[in-house]
């Protein structure tokens, strides 16, 4: 990485402060734009395209996406620097898929480490391992999505098979970064006890992995599809009851991992 | 850790008392009005302080008393639970005018029987031209009265009522008993040199003190008698309870408290009777966990109480604090909505040496609020850098129940803020909070906190109308805004409107202050306030050691956002002109004129017609109204223009999003209130100091304010507290808190108020609690003074509006205090719902 990493540019679409569900302590999430997957349940559909888009929000047109330097992002992020330091919190990169902009993502993480704060990424690990490698030196926690163990079903619901994800998961597990597996639990896709059991078993087989988070499906992204002029493919699907989620949690716990509902 | 925070089980007695509480509808009773009038009729021509003490004595000897089912702590001001007495010596006309509406009004309704109306009206006849409010009006400069009529500020609180807003030396009553106070008064009289200039007046004061204390002792003995009598026909546990009550009331408050139970009862008589004497609100127990602790510890060590039995006594006191009630005039009731008496009780913090003094009782007070789930006391907690984590966890567990308690206060700001007012370090460390958010030294201070509401939006409106409104000059001419060529010209004009308005407010407040000194010196309150014995003067006459006056300004967010919008859009980007803004405000941004806008137009036109010699008949007013309404139909282009203008205003940076440019400007705007104010003095020898908070008056006083340049529409609520305007903070709780912390809280030594609403999901689990504590501590590290939380989901509040019957016990934070949500007016409910929820995405 060049020494001028603070001037590295990238494309983001949101910065969310006081996030407490995606890593330790109080955090700020920077959402990078662009993703290689097209998950049907995606609650941030405006994150998928790399190009800058227009979305209708509450009746008004809004531009989604802006190009920024690492320095500009860090100025925003470090406004909460004392909250991070008091809670072992920090910066989380999300998206989209932050691995789609590996140099920018790595530069952001490096800048965060220079500021002495914790770093995490939320990522589906669908890109070549070289992209991940660029980030690892500056990364404390990798929150990795594993959505399904069946490559065909994975491809049907996300647009890509899971082969590379599972390979990458093992390689990250072998690094000294903390790896936490997260499963978006989606009715009609992966919410049977057997499907959850398979994912949990795989996660438990990864060296060093201790935690698994089940993230229940919600519909908060639905209006955004309308705002983008897109069809919401999961229309009509109801979120699961708390008691059903708890029954899946029991299944997951059998893997021996520390499991929880939500991040 | 040398204190225990573990939960304690609530007893069945407390559940029964709570049921009785929820089933009681507030009602006005006539006994006190009749008794004080009888006494005053018999004491004409005696010195005022003597008359007060004789009236107090007459009331306490004769007012009907009651011991309610299940009570352990006794002393009720009314026969019915949650009832109230009236206080005609302060004001009465408003109540008679509202006799037929008070039971059905939106904010804080009270039942009143026809019999009570008749008896109160009969008593009130005597008070014509004898009240503090009438005398206050006589003292007021006509210009100050005019400014009140134009709603620039509202000093209604003390104009209509007693002062209250004090913490007395409860520990004196616990430690030496009223017997001790009487002995000191006798000693002062005996040793006083009769030739001293003020000796005659002093003697009257000490005699009034002795008479008042003896009356309180007799009052307690009336309860002892009643309890004994009731015990004769009671059986089982209740008989034991009643005999115990009798025994306790025989000993306290006359003698020093021998047990925790006696300390609780002595505390309660003082707390109850201060309010019966004064009609004031915000009579605040203060550092209850500190002065009660020795009695708790002694009994616990001796094995005469358990944590559980002590907790039950605390819970009983908590319910009694909610039993007391007060009927205010309809306008004030909206400003202090929710039947609140603002009895602020604060736990934890440091002692005078700077050591942390969190103890078992600190935690048990929090537990009592969990058990009762009621708005009183206004429970508060002092936080400093050395506050133990465990007590914060306990406090946040209470916060998480959604009742808006406790409020959190920052020692690291308040102690230096008090020292900046001349209070020595050791005393500043002993501070407590009065009412909503007002810091002061307990037992030594007459703070006149809450002296008036100052609406910072009104001087902004007057800047645009050159000080004129409704055809008269209200403040001062500061020039035609259309001729202003720089932002500084405009800002200076606003500052001049502010200083002029502030001076008018000071005049009005001081007039009321003189009226209270003359007509309402209170000997019982004064004998429990340090300084009064030495000076031989009542609190109202300046007898306390520290004297302040603290009126509160509010509307910083709207003024800052509005002036900033003009700065950017007119003077920097030149997208709009001053004329555009002036017209947009007059046209309410094309959103239709409100009744308030129409009223101003009609009054202005009529004033002009009158000046031209026309007689203003109802027909003329009607015609003016019709023509004004017709001429205000805006063409579509104009409406579209305003729509674009509102979009452009909205796109600008707003206070509350951690953007230095606007936040530091807001800091400067706050100084336009805080700095001029502190140059003024009050008649008691103290200075004025600013508070920055609106209680709940941001809604009713918003309804008195036309559109403002920040895009706030006419009659819409003003920003709440020191926080961002409703819905304009878009970056979450840290960004909003960072912005708020950029205001200079240290200069606002009468208190600042920051309301923050959290979605329940943000406080779930141990991680939620710990992150929340970090949030709180970090806001305090950044020199925030106060913060309070509403943790209730929007869905719950909307449902409670639809189905109030299901939510009788839903308590929410209003502004510096909590209230039962379903008792609030619809507009205040809406305002609470619209304050930003700082929820988390998934």
Contacts between the chains, C-beta under 8 A, distances in Angstrom:
chain1	res1	chain2	res2	distance
A	16	B	732	7.0
A	16	B	841	6.6
A	17	B	731	5.5
A	17	B	732	4.4
A	17	B	734	5.0
A	17	B	735	5.6
A	18	B	732	4.1
A	18	B	733	5.0
A	18	B	734	4.8
A	18	B	735	7.9
A	18	B	762	7.9
A	18	B	775	7.2
A	18	B	838	6.8
A	18	B	840	7.2
A	19	B	840	6.6
A	19	B	841	7.6
A	20	B	762	6.7
A	20	B	767	6.7
A	20	B	768	6.7
A	20	B	771	4.5
A	20	B	840	6.3
A	21	B	840	6.0
A	21	B	842	6.8
A	25	B	771	6.5
A	25	B	774	7.0
A	26	B	734	7.0
A	26	B	771	5.3
A	26	B	774	5.9
A	26	B	775	6.6
A	43	B	842	7.2
A	79	B	658	5.2
A	79	B	734	7.7
A	79	B	735	7.1
A	79	B	738	6.3
A	80	B	734	4.7
A	80	B	735	7.8
A	80	B	738	7.5
A	82	B	778	5.1
A	82	B	781	6.3
A	82	B	782	7.3
A	83	B	734	5.5
A	83	B	774	6.3
A	83	B	775	6.6
A	83	B	778	4.8
A	86	B	774	4.7
A	86	B	777	6.3
A	86	B	778	5.4
A	86	B	781	7.8
A	87	B	770	7.1
A	87	B	771	5.8
A	87	B	774	4.0
A	89	B	771	7.7
A	89	B	774	7.8
A	215	B	842	7.0
A	218	B	842	5.9
A	220	B	841	7.2
A	220	B	842	6.8
A	262	B	842	7.4
A	263	B	842	7.5
